């Protein structure tokens, strides 16, 4: 299956609300997920090789972004009937195994993925403190390849800039990954 790329950032697009169940049994909304300086909304899944390749780096960056007042939430929107590896039980197992520093929630109706116009996993939406979109790019330039110790951190740097000034970088490189698996 060919890789898809996320569209270019639609600056200042307002975040769409949601109420989704997390692997911890709690319900997460836009308001109870946001940080003081913004929110990173991520569409990921368990089975995608692109997500698997970056998940450790992503966890590290999301953990560190908390100190900047940026919270993160990961949404799984794939059709679990066709892709059972992405089931809620498997989501719970994976989040525990990797000690996710963010809520991992399921979008069973795929409505939230549609509202966000998510196209691939991973797909990143970086919002400022006003919940206006400022980043729609990739994690880093390494993709499925191993990253060096002193790796470039495009997503992290963009979100840190957003935390400090409310605006994202003008130059952004789209994320690449597997398509959302629509029912």
C-alpha angles and dihedrals in degrees: 000000000000120000119251128214127220117243124257116280115278095212116223095009104153119244114252117233123243141177109206134164117245128213086253091062094250125124115239125202133178091259098049092043101051124099127221091264102029151303135261111211112195130187108208139146139198102247104045113110090213091057093043090053095054104031097101092049090045092052091050092050094046091049091052093044089064088072087059092054093257117132124194136209128189119212124198110202104163124125101261093195090065094033107037092172085074094056120136091250090053090046089054092049094047094047091051094044092052095035094232111215089209137053115273110209137180126233098201095175093043087227095126093051088052093048091051092043089232111181108173147018113276100033117159129203115186115196129188127225089282089053091245117144114256104156134040104159144105131293094242141323095269101075111174092353125097112268122225121246092257094044126172109254108203098166093042093048092047093050092046089052090048090050091053101041109010094241132097128219118281092223113066132162116217120247117248126212149113119316121261104264102237121203 
